[in-house]
Amino acid sequence: MGTPHDIIKVKSSKNYLSLLNREDDFRVRYVDSNHTVVTSDGIWESHTQVSYEIILLNRGKYKCILDDCEIELKPWDMLIVQAGQKHKDFLYKGCSMFAFHFHLFPASDGKLPPSIFSPGIKPEQQKLHLDDKAFFLFLIRNLITQNRDTKDSFEYFHLHNAIFGVIFRKILLLYPKNILHETVSQQINIGMDTSKIYSVFSRHLADMPDLDELCYECGMSRSALHRLCQELFNMPPRKAFIHYKILQIQNFITRNPNVRVKELSEIFGFKNPFHFSRVFRQETGTYPSYLMKK
């Protein structure tokens, strides 16, 4: 059997490892990804994993030894390898797989789960099968192929980190809850609550729901929704909705620079153009007409 560099062809994305300490607001930090095609049988000798790694097999055969446990992947099986685990790869000709590397960093609260998985979980329980191939393949292609040679690394780090975040959260949702560490499960629940609220907000971009309507559609009491919005957005529900709406209006103006204030007021459900301009200025510090001219 040959050495790893003799037996594989690898296409890698831009590596963002040097940017990981630029901000501290990500719990999951994407490092890089690659698409590997094995051209000859070989072994990647045992090594201790430095970063977290997701291995996704999309064609052929793959086997590894993870912390003395033998694991074999079939097409569209996936394995999360944790930082600190001992890992040995067995590579077979014709194998095609994707790999994603990432780190876990403390968020602003300073808390960091010691691992993704619950204590006592066996290595084979870190394996998962993906049924929704089209969903993952679409995101993976965007992650690996977009802007590999761009000079503005930090700008695209945010884009790629966001794409990877979607992939990562979707993967975690497929694991049984008892498999994941308690801290990770809590973060997933918060993410689901945020998506649920944003979904309700987006359905009301053309009108102005009152608090009772928001509570009804979110399936929460006034106190529960208020508590959650304070936790997620640091503002009460109606204020969070207005903030979300104004952000969408700013994006709309950017795409439609010739739109008039009166039209915006009607499209987004304000009482009149004066009401719209006043709310817009309260949120952004400037009038919509100024943004249009700019």
C-alpha positions, -999 to +999 in steps of 0.1 A: +000+000+000+012+035-008+015+066+013-015+090+015-001+115-009+004+087-035-031+074-034-055+103-033-065+134-052-077+162-030-095+195-039-095+217-008-114+249+000-097+280+013-083+274+049-096+298+075-075+286+105-056+319+108-089+338+112-104+318+141-095+343+167-107+374+149-141+372+167-155+353+196-192+351+187-192+317+171-197+285+191-188+265+160-160+277+137-155+263+103-118+257+093-119+241+059-133+213+038-122+190+010-134+165-015-111+134-016-110+108-043-089+077-036-068+066-066-051+036-050-056+015-018-037+028+012-036+036+049-035+069+067-016+059+098-030+065+133-030+101+145-046+121+172-073+144+158-065+181+164-097+197+152-132+182+149-138+164+116-169+153+097-163+125+072-191+120+046-187+091+022-206+095-011-191+067-031-172+035-026-158+019+007-142+035+037-131+021+070-113+035+101-102+027+136-115+053+160-103+050+196-097+012+190-131+007+175-134-004+139-160+016+119-170+010+083-190+036+063-213+029+034-223+056+008-240+085+025-229+074+059-213+101+080-189+101+110-181+130+134-145+125+147-139+146+179-108+165+187-085+143+208-097+110+194-072+086+179-080+079+143-066+056+115-080+056+080-082+027+055-086+041+020-099+020-009-096+028-046-127+045-060-137+059-027-151+095-028-157+114+004-161+149+018-143+161+049-151+192+070-129+205+098-141+228+125-134+239+161-157+246+191-150+279+208-167+295+238-195+319+230-199+351+250-211+332+280-177+315+282-193+280+283-179+253+261-191+217+259-163+192+266-174+172+236-203+170+211-214+137+224-226+126+259-201+110+282-198+072+277-209+073+240-192+046+220-173+056+188-198+036+166-226+058+179-209+088+163-218+073+129-250+085+111-267+078+078-280+108+057-312+103+038-317+138+025-288+136+000-300+165-023-301+189+006-266+182+018-251+179-017-264+214-026-249+230+005-216+210+002-211+221-034-216+257-024-192+253+005-164+237-015-166+254-049-173+290-040-146+316-041-117+293-034-091+319-045-107+351-032-084+376-016-110+388+009-107+358+032-125+373+062-156+383+042-160+348+028-152+332+061-186+345+074-203+332+043-187+297+045-191+296+083-228+303+078-232+275+052-213+251+073-234+261+103-265+250+084-249+216+075-237+211+111-270+219+128-289+197+103-266+168+111-269+173+149-307+172+145-305+137+130-288+123+162-309+109+190-310+135+218-295+112+243-264+108+221-255+146+223-240+164+252-265+184+272-249+218+263-251+209+225-287+199+228-296+232+245-279+251+217-299+231+191-331+240+209-322+277+209-315+275+172-348+259+165-366+285+186-349+313+166-358+297+133-394+293+145-397+330+155-380+342+122-405+321+103-434+338+120-419+372+115-413+365+078-450+356+073-460+391+085-437+413+064-468+427+047-487+435+079-484+445+115-494+417+139-501+425+175-485+407+204-514+382+207-510+372+171-473+366+175-479+345+206-506+324+189-484+316+159-453+309+180-474+287+202-463+305+234-478+326+261-469+363+264-445+358+292-428+328+274-424+347+241-411+378+259-386+358+279-373+340+247-370+372+227-351+389+255-328+359+256-323+357+218-325+393+207-322+414+239-356+431+230-393+424+235-413+405+208-428+435+190-396+454+190-378+423+176-404+420+149-400+456+138-362+453+138-365+422+116-389+439+092-366+470+089-337+447+080-357+431+053-368+465+040-332+476+038-324+445+017-354+452-005-342+488-011-308+476-020-323+453-047-349+479-058-332+513-056-359+530-076-388+521-053-407+550-036-414+555+000-451+553-006-447+520-023-426+506+005-451+517+031-479+498+012-458+467+005-447+463+042-480+471+058-474+505+075-503+529+081-489+556+058-455+568+045-451+591+075-455+563+099-431+541+079-404+569+077-406+575+115-403+538+124-374+534+098-355+563+113-360+550+149-344+517+139-316+529+115-310+565+125-318+578+090-348+581+067-355+556+039-352+583+012-316+589+022-308+552+018-325+552-016-304+582-028-272+566-014 
